[in-house]
Amino acid sequence: MKRQTILLLLSVLLLSGGAAAQSTKEQTLEDLNRTAALYYCYENHPRAAATPAPEGYEPFYISHYGRHGSRWHASESVYENPRAKLRKAAEAGKLTPLGEDALRRIEVVADDARHRYGDLSPRGVREHRGIAERMYCSFPEIFSTADGRLCRIRARSTLVPRCMLSMAAANERLKELNPAIDITREASKRYLDYMFRMTEANKIKKEIKQRIAELREREIDPSRFVRALVTDPSLVGNRKEQLRFMNDLYCVASVMQDVDYLDCSFYDLFTPDELYAFYAVRNYQMYLEEGPSAEFGHRALSDAVPLLRNFVAEADEAIATGALSASLRYGHDVNVIPLVGLMGIEGCDTRESDYRKVDQAWSCWRVTPMATNIQLVFFRRPDGGDVLVKFLFNERESRIRLESDLAPYYRWDDVKRYFDERIATQTRQ
């Protein structure tokens, strides 16, 4: 009993540490790209050395869900509205030198984005190729076809082109590394109930739309920003139109990292405080719509129940038959966010109700950057025994709210019971 108590306390401390390490204003502003929130590009920093598996255990199966990679902004108006406003001011001779420079930049960027709205960018392709390669190199036993071994991969994506192309990029890299791998690829409506479920997220989005609009108007003053670009702010419109103008350029600034070949930035148009104000509102919005918030979390996380059940079903299939080496799924932030919250991944399921404290509890740029991914890696002994599983969130070893004397490894039977309890708690609320 004493040993179990110590393990539980250690687990709580680890999870608390993960939550405490969440984003603050200073951490976010260390890299202005982080203020892009869900447009923040995937971080491929050197990882800590992997914790060795218990003696005799070998990896045999990976279950994965990944968000699509970096992309162009999905909205044409985000590019065209500020371009039109700046052109109008230019025709009237009312642009400041900074405004003239901003117009030159938006002309290039808007032309580049034309008819690519929401498409996977070259950086997005690189992100998924890199993730697939590191997966292959980290767990060569899973992808081996030596001595007649079969490696069968089941890959599925939603019907959105950027997700299908993310899947293709990852699959292509795996086939380059081992052409003998057998990959079945599907993008079908058949699987959308768990691959792209957003029933509650859509409802919540409508419920909070006015609240978020009012919060943005209260937290962000566009007057300095507009005057820095235009000598006659009335050409941009009233305060509401000025805020939209500023918000659109914030969105353009955010997505520049996703199309990095342009080598263009708009951050110099904003003060750090302005960027953070936009980030804080967007972070709060994502937290309410898709995350584990105190107000809507029980509803938002319920969208991930079918997906989590699919993780369990396909893992059990792989364990029972030995015929499946990997399940690779490609979707969206609206699916990853509730999934990692429902799983209880450290730092992803903290509940908070105070807007001013949300960024300390939950951070969009940590939880769902472009190409964010969750991997469950399964291990077993050749002679049988307990199946173990390790959680990798964005390729880093992560804990869940379950004690284990083998952490970061967990017994699969314990994890399944834990998942059942999480689902039951979620559906009871």
N, C-alpha and C positions, 0 to 999 in steps of 0.2 A: 504493500500500500504506500509506504514511504517513497519507494522508487517511482511509482506511478504519479504521485503528487509532484515530485521533482520534475519529472518529464512534462507534466501538464504546465507547471510554472515556466519551464524553459520555453515551451511552445507559445505561451501567452506573451512572454517577453520578446520572443522573436517576432511575433506578429505585431506587437505594439511598436517595436523598433521600426518595422517596415512602415507602419502608419506614420510614425513620428518623422520618418525620413521623407515624407511626401513634400510636394512642392510648396515653397514659400515664395513671396515676391522676389526675394534676392536670388533664389535658385533659378527661378524662371528667367530673370533678366540676365543671368550669367551668359546665356546664349539667346539672343533676340529671336532666333528661329523658334524657340519654345513658345513664344507668345502666339504662334500660329495655331496652337491647340491641336485639333485633329488633323491639321495639314503639316504638322511637324514630321520631318522625314525620319526614317528608321535609323536608330543609332547602332552602328556596328563597331563598338569599342571593344578592345580586348577583354575577353571574359576571364573570370577567375578559373583556376584549374578545377576540372570536374571532380566531385567527390567520388572516389572509386566505389564500384558496386561491392556488396558483401562477397566474400570469397566464394568462388564457384558459380556466381551468377553472370549470365550473358544476356545482352539485349536481343530481342527477337521481334519486336513490333513497336511501331510508332503511330499514335493517333494525334492528328493535327487539325487545327482550324486557323486560317490566316486571313487577315484583311488584305484586300487588294493593295498593290504598291502605289507609289506616288503618282499623282495625276494632275491634269489641268483642272482649274476650277470648273464646276459643273454649270455655272450660271453665265450666260452670255452677257447679261446686263451688268454684272460685276466689272467687266472690262469696258463695255460700251457706254455706260452711264457716265463714269468719270471722264472718258475720252470726249464725249459730247460736251460736257460742262467746260472742260479746259479748252476745247476748240472754240466754243462760244466766247469765252473770255479772251482768247487770243485774237479773234476777229475784232473784238472791241478794243484791243490794245490794253487790256487790263490784267495781264499776267505779270507776276513778279519774275525775277530771274530764276528762282527756284521753280515757279510754276511753269515757265518755259521748258526747263529741263525735265520736269515731271511729264509734260505733254510729249516730249520727244520719246521718253521711255514708254509711256502707255501706248503710243502709236506702234512701237515695235512689239510690245507684249500682246496687245489686242490682236494685231495681225497674225502673230504666231499662234494664238489660241483659236482663231476662227475655225469653226466646225470641228474642234477637238474637245469641246466642253465635256469634262468628266472622263476623258480618255486616259488610259494608262500612258505615262510618260516614259522616255528612255530610262530615267532613274528608277522608275517603278519596276521595269524589267530587270535592271541590275540588282535591285533589292531581293527579288524572289529567286533569281539565279544564285545569289550569294547565300541566302538562307538554305536553299536546297543543297548546295555544295557543302556547307558546314554540317548540315544534317548527315550527309553521306560520309563525310570524313570523321565525324564524331562517333558514328555507330556503323562501322563498316560491316559488322556481322549481319546487320539487318538487310543490307543491300548486296550482299555477296551472292554470286551464282557459281562459286567454285565447287568442284566435285559434283556437278549435276544438281546443286541446290537451286530451287526455284525462288525467285523474288517477285511476288505479285503485289502491285500497288493499285489501290482503288482511289482515283482522283475525281473529285466533283466540285463544281462551281455553281454559283447562281447564274442567271441568264444575262447579267450585265457584262458588256464586253470587257471592261477593265478587270473583272474577276476571271473571266475565261482566259484572257491573255496573261494574267498573273499565274494561273494554273499552267498554261502552256510554257511560260518561261521557266518555272520550276521543273516541270516534267522534262523539258528539253535538256536542262542541265544534268539531270539524273541520267538520262539516256546517253549523254555525252560521256559521262563518267563510267557508265556500264551499259553498253548497248543491249546486253542480254536481259535487262530488267523488263518485265512485262507490266505495262501500265494500261489500265482501262480508264478512259476519260469520259466524263459525262457532264453536260450542262442541260439539265432537264427540269421542267416544272414539277416532275414527280417528287423531287426532294426539297422543294422550297418550303414546305411546312416546318422543317427543322433547319434548313440552310439559310433561310432569309425570312424568318418569322419576326414581325414587328407590330403585332396586333395592339399591344398595350402602348408601345412607344409612339405609335401614330396618334392614339387617343390623348396621351399625355401632352404631346406636342401641341395639339389644338387647345388643350386646357390652359397651357401656360404661355401661349403666344402673346397675349396682351401683357402679362406680367413681365416677360422678358423685354418687350418693347419699351415698357415704362421704366424698367431698370436701366436699360441702355441710355434712355433719354436723361435719367437722373444722374447716372455715373459719368457720362461723357459729354463734355462741352466742345463743340466743333469750331468755335469762333477763332481760336488761335490758329488752328490748322488751316482753315479756309483763308484767313488773312495772310498766311505765309505763302499762299499760292496765287491768290487773286486780290487785286487792289480794290475791287468793288464786289464785296461778298454777295450783294443782291443778285448778281449774275448767276450765282449758284442756286439761289432760291431762298425760301424761308428756313427757319431753324431745322425743321424736320427734314427738308431736302438737303440741307448742309450736312446733317448727321448721316443721311444715307450716302452722300458723296464721300464722306470720310470713312464710313463703314466699308464701302465698295473698295476704296483704295487700301484699307486694312486687309481685306480679303486678297487683293492682288499682291500686296506685300507678303502675305502669309504663304502664298502658293509659289512664289519665286524659287524657293528652295527645291520644289518638286520638279521644276523645269530648269535645272541648274545649268544646262548648256547655254542658256541665254546670258548668264553671268550678269544679272541685273538685280538691283535691290531698290526698294522703296522705303526702307526703314528710316532713312534720313529725313523723311517728311514728317515723322512723328517724334514726340518726346518719349522716353522710356515709360513715363507714367501713363501716357495715352495708350501705348501698346499694351501695357499691363491691364489697363481698364477694359479694353476690348477683350483681352484674354480672359479676365475674371468673369465677365458676363457670359462669354461663350462656354467657359469651363462649367459654370453653374447651370447653363442651359443643358449641356450634354449630361451632366450629373443627374438632373431631374428627369430628362427624357429616357435615358438608357441605363443609368447607374443605380447604385444602392442607397439612394437618398432616404432620409427618414420619412419623407412625405410620400414618395411614389415608388420607393425601392421594391416593395413587395410585388407591385404590379410590373414594373420594368423587368425585373429579374425573371418573372414567370415566362417571359418570351423565350428564355433559353432552356426551359424544361425539356422540350422535344429534342433539342440539340444535345443536351447532356445525356439523355436516354440513348441517343444514337451512339455517343461515345462508348457507353457501357455495352450496348448490344454488339457493336463491331469489335470491341476488345474481347468480349466473351467468345465471339466467333473465331477470332484469331487464336485465342488460347485453346479452344476446343479442336479446331481443325488443322492448325498449323499452315493454312493455305493463304493467309493474308499477312504481308509484311508491313504494310503501311496504309493508313487511311488519311488522305490529304484533302482538306476541304478549303475552298476559297470563297470568301464572302465580304462582309462589311463591318464597319465599326459598330453598327446597331446590333450586331450579333455577338461580336467579341466582348463588348463591354458587359452585357448581362451574363454572358457565359462565365467569365472569370470572376464576376461577383457571386454568381450562384455556386461556383466551385469553392469559393472562399480563398482564392489566391491572395497572399499577403499584399496589403496595400490597395486591394481592389474592391473590398466589400465594406469599407468603413461608412457608417451612417451618420449624417450630420444634417442639422436643420437650419443652422445659422449661415446665411450667405457669406458673412465676413470670415467664416472659418472653413468654408468648403475647400479652398485651395490648400489648406493644411491637411485636410482629410483625404482628398482625392484629386488627382491631377490628370487632366486629359492627355497632356503630352507624354506622360509616363504610361498610362493605361492603353491608349490607342493611337500611337503614331501610325503613319503609313506603314503597311506590311506587318503590323503587330501580329503576333502569333502565340498560340498556346500549344505546347507539345507534351503529350503524355508518353513516356518511354517505358516499355515493359521489359522486365528481366525475369529469367528463370534459370534453374539448374538443369543440366542435361538429364539428371536422374530424377527430376520431378521435385515436388515440394511446393512451398508457397510461391506464388507469382508476386513480384514486386513491381512498383511503378514509381517513377520519378517525374515531377512536374517541371517543365521548362517554360517560363514566361518570357517571351522575347529572348529566348536562348539562354536565359539565366536560371539556375536552380532556384526554385521557389518553394515555400512552405504553404500548407493549407491548415485549416483550423482542426487538425486531427493530430493527437499525440502519436509519436512513433519512436521506438527505441533504435530505429534504423535511419532516421531522418538525415538527408532529404528523400530517403526511400520509404515507401509505405507498402504494406501488404494490400494487395488488390481486393481481397475479400473485405478488409476493413474499410477501404475507400468506397467500395460499393455500398456498404451499409451507411457510411457517412453521407454519400450522395443521396441515398434514399431519404435520410433524415432531413437533409437540406431541402430537398424537393417537397417533402411532406410539410415542413415548416412554412415553406413559401406558399404552398397552395392553401394552407389553413388561414393565412392572414387576410 
